[in-house]
Each structure stands twice: as structure tokens, then as C-alpha cells.
Amino acid sequence: MNSKKLAFYLWMLLAIGGITAYFLYPGEINLLFLEDLSEEYHYVALIIYFLLLSARGLTMIPSTPLLLAGVLIFDPLELFIVNMTGILSSSTIVYYFSKFLGFDSYFETKHGKYVRKIKRGLTDKELPVIVGWSFFPLVPTDLIVYVGSSLKIPVLKCLLGVFVGESILNAFYIFSTNLILKL
């Protein structure tokens, strides 16, 4: 077995194991453990939160559930900075390792229609399409990053688009959720 297949199978095992453990033990696997950790070891909790966000791209799980858990635990500005850093880290991982981890076949199979549509749209309007896609909450940002990678759009251009789109969305989520919680 080559290293590519081994890495893919280990990734699948980790993702399936984590999801299974969450459904079997929902009381024990709870992101709110970061709240207790945050009170005593604030920076450790931030690092764990960042690592969860960074690894999230490998599982294709949206960042919104982590963001909403983070709203309950961290200061809004601090959460915004760590959340955006984690999203950019995750996007970088998807950009560089999507083909290696088999995301190309996943996206082409599961979202083939969108992949073709994005590729057509990206040909002459790369940055605006990436920003718009990243801002829209009902589509996976990892998909636009994968397509950008497959089209050899420079990584900094992809990350800039993701940053602009996601930062607007994240700022809205963080600050509106905080306002609602204060009511």
C-alpha cells in the first residue's frame, strides 16, 4: 500500500471514529469542555480551539458549530481572530493537500455540478467569486478552495478571498450571537 492510500485511510478512520464517538457519547464529547479549560488555562483553550478549526477542513465539517461554541467561551474579538486564523489554516491545508487526501474525487463526485460551475466562473473573476462563495453560508468554503487549488489559482489569492468573505460572515455571527445572548 502506498503512502497516499495509507494517509487517506488513516484520515477516514480518524473522521469516522470521531463522528462515531460523538454520536455514541454526546455527553462526554462536548466542546463546552473548553469553557472549563478556558477559565484556568485560557491560552491552552485557545490553542485547542485553533487546532480543532484547523483540522476541521480535513473532515469537511462546517466551522459554524465551532464558532457558536466559541461564542459561549471566548471574548468576541479574540474569537474572531482565532476563528479566522483557524479557517485560513484549514483552507491552506485543503489547498495543498486536497488531491493527496482524495478530496478531488470527493468533490468531483459529490459536488460535480458545483465544481464545473465554479471553474467556469473562476476563469475571469477569481477573487470576487472566492469572496462571494466564502461569504455565502450555505455552501462549503472548502469546495471553493479545492477548485482554486485545482485551477492553480495562487494560494494567497484564494486565502485573501476566503478571508474577506469569511470575516464578514464570522463578524456577523459572533457579534449578533453575542447581542442575542445579552438580551
Contacts in CASP RR format, 6 or more apart in sequence:
PFRMAT RR
TARGET T0000
AUTHOR 0000-0000-0000
METHOD contacts of the structure
MODEL  1
MNSKKLAFYLWMLLAIGGITAYFLYPGEINLLFLEDLSEEYHYVALIIYF
LLLSARGLTMIPSTPLLLAGVLIFDPLELFIVNMTGILSSSTIVYYFSKF
LGFDSYFETKHGKYVRKIKRGLTDKELPVIVGWSFFPLVPTDLIVYVGSS
LKIPVLKCLLGVFVGESILNAFYIFSTNLILKL
4 100 0 8 1.000
7 100 0 8 1.000
7 101 0 8 1.000
8 101 0 8 1.000
8 102 0 8 1.000
11 58 0 8 1.000
11 101 0 8 1.000
15 58 0 8 1.000
15 59 0 8 1.000
18 29 0 8 1.000
19 59 0 8 1.000
21 29 0 8 1.000
22 29 0 8 1.000
31 52 0 8 1.000
31 65 0 8 1.000
31 66 0 8 1.000
31 69 0 8 1.000
31 70 0 8 1.000
32 69 0 8 1.000
32 72 0 8 1.000
32 73 0 8 1.000
34 45 0 8 1.000
34 48 0 8 1.000
34 49 0 8 1.000
34 69 0 8 1.000
34 70 0 8 1.000
34 73 0 8 1.000
35 45 0 8 1.000
35 72 0 8 1.000
35 73 0 8 1.000
37 44 0 8 1.000
37 45 0 8 1.000
37 48 0 8 1.000
38 45 0 8 1.000
38 46 0 8 1.000
38 73 0 8 1.000
38 74 0 8 1.000
45 73 0 8 1.000
45 74 0 8 1.000
46 74 0 8 1.000
46 78 0 8 1.000
46 82 0 8 1.000
49 66 0 8 1.000
49 70 0 8 1.000
49 73 0 8 1.000
49 74 0 8 1.000
49 82 0 8 1.000
50 82 0 8 1.000
50 85 0 8 1.000
50 86 0 8 1.000
50 89 0 8 1.000
52 66 0 8 1.000
53 63 0 8 1.000
53 66 0 8 1.000
53 82 0 8 1.000
53 83 0 8 1.000
53 85 0 8 1.000
53 86 0 8 1.000
53 87 0 8 1.000
53 89 0 8 1.000
53 90 0 8 1.000
54 86 0 8 1.000
54 89 0 8 1.000
54 90 0 8 1.000
54 93 0 8 1.000
55 90 0 8 1.000
56 63 0 8 1.000
56 66 0 8 1.000
56 90 0 8 1.000
57 90 0 8 1.000
57 91 0 8 1.000
57 93 0 8 1.000
57 94 0 8 1.000
57 142 0 8 1.000
58 90 0 8 1.000
58 93 0 8 1.000
58 94 0 8 1.000
58 101 0 8 1.000
60 106 0 8 1.000
60 140 0 8 1.000
60 142 0 8 1.000
62 140 0 8 1.000
63 83 0 8 1.000
63 87 0 8 1.000
63 90 0 8 1.000
63 141 0 8 1.000
64 137 0 8 1.000
64 173 0 8 1.000
66 83 0 8 1.000
67 79 0 8 1.000
67 83 0 8 1.000
67 170 0 8 1.000
67 173 0 8 1.000
67 174 0 8 1.000
68 173 0 8 1.000
68 177 0 8 1.000
70 79 0 8 1.000
70 83 0 8 1.000
71 79 0 8 1.000
71 173 0 8 1.000
71 174 0 8 1.000
71 177 0 8 1.000
71 178 0 8 1.000
71 181 0 8 1.000
72 181 0 8 1.000
73 79 0 8 1.000
74 82 0 8 1.000
76 174 0 8 1.000
76 175 0 8 1.000
76 178 0 8 1.000
79 174 0 8 1.000
80 167 0 8 1.000
80 170 0 8 1.000
80 171 0 8 1.000
80 174 0 8 1.000
83 170 0 8 1.000
83 174 0 8 1.000
84 163 0 8 1.000
84 166 0 8 1.000
84 167 0 8 1.000
84 170 0 8 1.000
87 141 0 8 1.000
87 162 0 8 1.000
87 163 0 8 1.000
87 166 0 8 1.000
87 170 0 8 1.000
88 159 0 8 1.000
88 162 0 8 1.000
88 163 0 8 1.000
90 142 0 8 1.000
91 141 0 8 1.000
91 142 0 8 1.000
91 145 0 8 1.000
91 158 0 8 1.000
91 159 0 8 1.000
91 162 0 8 1.000
92 155 0 8 1.000
92 159 0 8 1.000
94 103 0 8 1.000
94 142 0 8 1.000
94 145 0 8 1.000
94 146 0 8 1.000
94 149 0 8 1.000
95 145 0 8 1.000
95 146 0 8 1.000
95 148 0 8 1.000
95 149 0 8 1.000
95 155 0 8 1.000
95 158 0 8 1.000
95 159 0 8 1.000
96 149 0 8 1.000
96 155 0 8 1.000
97 103 0 8 1.000
98 104 0 8 1.000
98 107 0 8 1.000
98 145 0 8 1.000
98 146 0 8 1.000
98 149 0 8 1.000
98 150 0 8 1.000
99 149 0 8 1.000
99 150 0 8 1.000
103 142 0 8 1.000
103 146 0 8 1.000
104 146 0 8 1.000
104 150 0 8 1.000
107 115 0 8 1.000
107 143 0 8 1.000
107 146 0 8 1.000
107 147 0 8 1.000
108 115 0 8 1.000
111 140 0 8 1.000
111 143 0 8 1.000
114 139 0 8 1.000
114 143 0 8 1.000
115 143 0 8 1.000
115 146 0 8 1.000
115 147 0 8 1.000
118 129 0 8 1.000
118 133 0 8 1.000
118 143 0 8 1.000
118 144 0 8 1.000
118 147 0 8 1.000
119 147 0 8 1.000
119 150 0 8 1.000
119 151 0 8 1.000
121 129 0 8 1.000
122 129 0 8 1.000
122 130 0 8 1.000
122 147 0 8 1.000
122 148 0 8 1.000
122 151 0 8 1.000
122 153 0 8 1.000
126 148 0 8 1.000
126 153 0 8 1.000
126 157 0 8 1.000
127 157 0 8 1.000
127 160 0 8 1.000
127 161 0 8 1.000
129 144 0 8 1.000
130 144 0 8 1.000
130 148 0 8 1.000
130 153 0 8 1.000
130 157 0 8 1.000
130 158 0 8 1.000
130 160 0 8 1.000
130 161 0 8 1.000
130 162 0 8 1.000
131 161 0 8 1.000
131 164 0 8 1.000
131 165 0 8 1.000
132 165 0 8 1.000
133 139 0 8 1.000
133 141 0 8 1.000
133 143 0 8 1.000
133 144 0 8 1.000
134 141 0 8 1.000
134 144 0 8 1.000
134 161 0 8 1.000
134 162 0 8 1.000
134 163 0 8 1.000
134 164 0 8 1.000
134 165 0 8 1.000
134 166 0 8 1.000
134 169 0 8 1.000
135 164 0 8 1.000
135 165 0 8 1.000
135 166 0 8 1.000
135 168 0 8 1.000
135 169 0 8 1.000
137 169 0 8 1.000
141 162 0 8 1.000
141 166 0 8 1.000
144 158 0 8 1.000
144 162 0 8 1.000
145 158 0 8 1.000
145 162 0 8 1.000
148 158 0 8 1.000
149 155 0 8 1.000
149 158 0 8 1.000
END
